[in-house]
C-alpha cells in the first residue's frame, strides 16, 4: 500500500481536503453546513424540511457563527465526522462578499481585467430554489456591507435599483466543492491563489460591478414558451 502523503490525501473526502485548505492556507473561518441526502426519489436536504430554501447549503446550528473555526485540527475533525457536510465560510471577519448575477459578474470581470484591477477569489454559486440564474460572489476586504448603499448613491444609483448585494457580519457563503441543490455545485470562477491572497477593497470593484449590473437589468426579458398541456403534444 502506498503511504506517501499524496496518496493518502487522494483517499480523503474532497470536502475535507478543501475545508482544511481554507483554514490552513487562507486562515478563513469555516463551519460545516447541511448536506444533501440521496436515496429513493429526489435528493433532499439533511435538515428534513421538504421546502428548504437552500437544500444542502445552510447552517445546521443556531450558534453556527460562534462555532466557526480557522483551526485546521478542528476543521479536520468536523469533516472526518461528517464528510458530506457542505463548507460554509462566514462573512464579516476575514472578508465580505459582493453578490451579483452571473451575467453581470462575467461582464464586470472582463472589464476589470482590461482595467488591470487586482481581484480576489470569486465563487460561482447555483441559483437557490425559486430564483433564476447563478450568482458570482466577489471576495473583498470586510466592512463593505454597511457602506454599500452610500457607495452606490455616489455612483448615481438609488438603493434597491441594482441586483448587487453585500454580505457581511452574520452572513455566509457556500464554498466549493459543496453541493447546492440536487444537481449543482459551488465552483471557483477565480480560485484562491498566491496572487490573490491580498483581497481588494470594495471601492476598487464597485464601479465596474454597478455598471455591469445596470446593463444586465436593462436587458429585455425574453418571453418563455408556454407549457404544453398533457395530451396536446
Secondary structure as a PSIPRED ss2 file (coil, helix, strand):
# PSIPRED VFORMAT (PSIPRED V4.0)

   1 X C   1.000  0.000  0.000
   2 X C   1.000  0.000  0.000
   3 X C   1.000  0.000  0.000
   4 X C   1.000  0.000  0.000
   5 X H   0.000  1.000  0.000
   6 X H   0.000  1.000  0.000
   7 X H   0.000  1.000  0.000
   8 X H   0.000  1.000  0.000
   9 X H   0.000  1.000  0.000
  10 X H   0.000  1.000  0.000
  11 X C   1.000  0.000  0.000
  12 X C   1.000  0.000  0.000
  13 X C   1.000  0.000  0.000
  14 X H   0.000  1.000  0.000
  15 X H   0.000  1.000  0.000
  16 X H   0.000  1.000  0.000
  17 X H   0.000  1.000  0.000
  18 X H   0.000  1.000  0.000
  19 X H   0.000  1.000  0.000
  20 X H   0.000  1.000  0.000
  21 X H   0.000  1.000  0.000
  22 X H   0.000  1.000  0.000
  23 X H   0.000  1.000  0.000
  24 X H   0.000  1.000  0.000
  25 X H   0.000  1.000  0.000
  26 X C   1.000  0.000  0.000
  27 X C   1.000  0.000  0.000
  28 X C   1.000  0.000  0.000
  29 X C   1.000  0.000  0.000
  30 X E   0.000  0.000  1.000
  31 X E   0.000  0.000  1.000
  32 X E   0.000  0.000  1.000
  33 X E   0.000  0.000  1.000
  34 X C   1.000  0.000  0.000
  35 X C   1.000  0.000  0.000
  36 X E   0.000  0.000  1.000
  37 X E   0.000  0.000  1.000
  38 X C   1.000  0.000  0.000
  39 X C   1.000  0.000  0.000
  40 X C   1.000  0.000  0.000
  41 X C   1.000  0.000  0.000
  42 X C   1.000  0.000  0.000
  43 X C   1.000  0.000  0.000
  44 X E   0.000  0.000  1.000
  45 X E   0.000  0.000  1.000
  46 X C   1.000  0.000  0.000
  47 X C   1.000  0.000  0.000
  48 X C   1.000  0.000  0.000
  49 X C   1.000  0.000  0.000
  50 X C   1.000  0.000  0.000
  51 X C   1.000  0.000  0.000
  52 X C   1.000  0.000  0.000
  53 X C   1.000  0.000  0.000
  54 X C   1.000  0.000  0.000
  55 X C   1.000  0.000  0.000
  56 X C   1.000  0.000  0.000
  57 X C   1.000  0.000  0.000
  58 X C   1.000  0.000  0.000
  59 X E   0.000  0.000  1.000
  60 X C   1.000  0.000  0.000
  61 X C   1.000  0.000  0.000
  62 X C   1.000  0.000  0.000
  63 X C   1.000  0.000  0.000
  64 X H   0.000  1.000  0.000
  65 X H   0.000  1.000  0.000
  66 X H   0.000  1.000  0.000
  67 X H   0.000  1.000  0.000
  68 X C   1.000  0.000  0.000
  69 X E   0.000  0.000  1.000
  70 X C   1.000  0.000  0.000
  71 X C   1.000  0.000  0.000
  72 X H   0.000  1.000  0.000
  73 X H   0.000  1.000  0.000
  74 X H   0.000  1.000  0.000
  75 X H   0.000  1.000  0.000
  76 X H   0.000  1.000  0.000
  77 X H   0.000  1.000  0.000
  78 X H   0.000  1.000  0.000
  79 X H   0.000  1.000  0.000
  80 X H   0.000  1.000  0.000
  81 X H   0.000  1.000  0.000
  82 X C   1.000  0.000  0.000
  83 X C   1.000  0.000  0.000
  84 X C   1.000  0.000  0.000
  85 X C   1.000  0.000  0.000
  86 X C   1.000  0.000  0.000
  87 X E   0.000  0.000  1.000
  88 X E   0.000  0.000  1.000
  89 X E   0.000  0.000  1.000
  90 X E   0.000  0.000  1.000
  91 X C   1.000  0.000  0.000
  92 X C   1.000  0.000  0.000
  93 X C   1.000  0.000  0.000
  94 X C   1.000  0.000  0.000
  95 X C   1.000  0.000  0.000
  96 X E   0.000  0.000  1.000
  97 X E   0.000  0.000  1.000
  98 X E   0.000  0.000  1.000
  99 X E   0.000  0.000  1.000
 100 X E   0.000  0.000  1.000
 101 X E   0.000  0.000  1.000
 102 X H   0.000  1.000  0.000
 103 X H   0.000  1.000  0.000
 104 X H   0.000  1.000  0.000
 105 X H   0.000  1.000  0.000
 106 X H   0.000  1.000  0.000
 107 X H   0.000  1.000  0.000
 108 X H   0.000  1.000  0.000
 109 X H   0.000  1.000  0.000
 110 X H   0.000  1.000  0.000
 111 X H   0.000  1.000  0.000
 112 X H   0.000  1.000  0.000
 113 X H   0.000  1.000  0.000
 114 X H   0.000  1.000  0.000
 115 X H   0.000  1.000  0.000
 116 X C   1.000  0.000  0.000
 117 X C   1.000  0.000  0.000
 118 X C   1.000  0.000  0.000
 119 X C   1.000  0.000  0.000
 120 X C   1.000  0.000  0.000
 121 X C   1.000  0.000  0.000
 122 X E   0.000  0.000  1.000
 123 X E   0.000  0.000  1.000
 124 X E   0.000  0.000  1.000
 125 X E   0.000  0.000  1.000
 126 X C   1.000  0.000  0.000
 127 X C   1.000  0.000  0.000
 128 X C   1.000  0.000  0.000
 129 X C   1.000  0.000  0.000
 130 X C   1.000  0.000  0.000
 131 X C   1.000  0.000  0.000
 132 X C   1.000  0.000  0.000
 133 X C   1.000  0.000  0.000
 134 X C   1.000  0.000  0.000
 135 X E   0.000  0.000  1.000
 136 X E   0.000  0.000  1.000
 137 X E   0.000  0.000  1.000
 138 X E   0.000  0.000  1.000
 139 X E   0.000  0.000  1.000
 140 X E   0.000  0.000  1.000
 141 X C   1.000  0.000  0.000
 142 X C   1.000  0.000  0.000
 143 X C   1.000  0.000  0.000
 144 X H   0.000  1.000  0.000
 145 X H   0.000  1.000  0.000
 146 X H   0.000  1.000  0.000
 147 X H   0.000  1.000  0.000
 148 X H   0.000  1.000  0.000
 149 X H   0.000  1.000  0.000
 150 X H   0.000  1.000  0.000
 151 X H   0.000  1.000  0.000
 152 X H   0.000  1.000  0.000
 153 X H   0.000  1.000  0.000
 154 X H   0.000  1.000  0.000
 155 X C   1.000  0.000  0.000
 156 X C   1.000  0.000  0.000
 157 X C   1.000  0.000  0.000
 158 X C   1.000  0.000  0.000
 159 X C   1.000  0.000  0.000
 160 X C   1.000  0.000  0.000
 161 X C   1.000  0.000  0.000
 162 X C   1.000  0.000  0.000
 163 X C   1.000  0.000  0.000
 164 X E   0.000  0.000  1.000
 165 X E   0.000  0.000  1.000
 166 X E   0.000  0.000  1.000
 167 X E   0.000  0.000  1.000
 168 X C   1.000  0.000  0.000
 169 X C   1.000  0.000  0.000
 170 X C   1.000  0.000  0.000
 171 X C   1.000  0.000  0.000
 172 X E   0.000  0.000  1.000
 173 X E   0.000  0.000  1.000
 174 X E   0.000  0.000  1.000
 175 X E   0.000  0.000  1.000
 176 X C   1.000  0.000  0.000
 177 X C   1.000  0.000  0.000
 178 X C   1.000  0.000  0.000
 179 X E   0.000  0.000  1.000
 180 X E   0.000  0.000  1.000
 181 X C   1.000  0.000  0.000
 182 X C   1.000  0.000  0.000
 183 X C   1.000  0.000  0.000
 184 X E   0.000  0.000  1.000
 185 X E   0.000  0.000  1.000
 186 X C   1.000  0.000  0.000
 187 X E   0.000  0.000  1.000
 188 X E   0.000  0.000  1.000
 189 X E   0.000  0.000  1.000
 190 X E   0.000  0.000  1.000
 191 X C   1.000  0.000  0.000
 192 X C   1.000  0.000  0.000
 193 X C   1.000  0.000  0.000
 194 X C   1.000  0.000  0.000
 195 X C   1.000  0.000  0.000
 196 X C   1.000  0.000  0.000
 197 X C   1.000  0.000  0.000
 198 X C   1.000  0.000  0.000
 199 X C   1.000  0.000  0.000
 200 X C   1.000  0.000  0.000
 201 X C   1.000  0.000  0.000
 202 X H   0.000  1.000  0.000
 203 X H   0.000  1.000  0.000
 204 X H   0.000  1.000  0.000
 205 X H   0.000  1.000  0.000
 206 X H   0.000  1.000  0.000
 207 X H   0.000  1.000  0.000
 208 X H   0.000  1.000  0.000
 209 X H   0.000  1.000  0.000
 210 X H   0.000  1.000  0.000
 211 X H   0.000  1.000  0.000
 212 X H   0.000  1.000  0.000
 213 X H   0.000  1.000  0.000
 214 X H   0.000  1.000  0.000
 215 X H   0.000  1.000  0.000
 216 X H   0.000  1.000  0.000
 217 X H   0.000  1.000  0.000
 218 X C   1.000  0.000  0.000
 219 X C   1.000  0.000  0.000
 220 X C   1.000  0.000  0.000
 221 X C   1.000  0.000  0.000
 222 X C   1.000  0.000  0.000
 223 X C   1.000  0.000  0.000
 224 X C   1.000  0.000  0.000
 225 X C   1.000  0.000  0.000
 226 X C   1.000  0.000  0.000
 227 X C   1.000  0.000  0.000
 228 X C   1.000  0.000  0.000
 229 X C   1.000  0.000  0.000
 230 X C   1.000  0.000  0.000
 231 X C   1.000  0.000  0.000
 232 X C   1.000  0.000  0.000
 233 X C   1.000  0.000  0.000
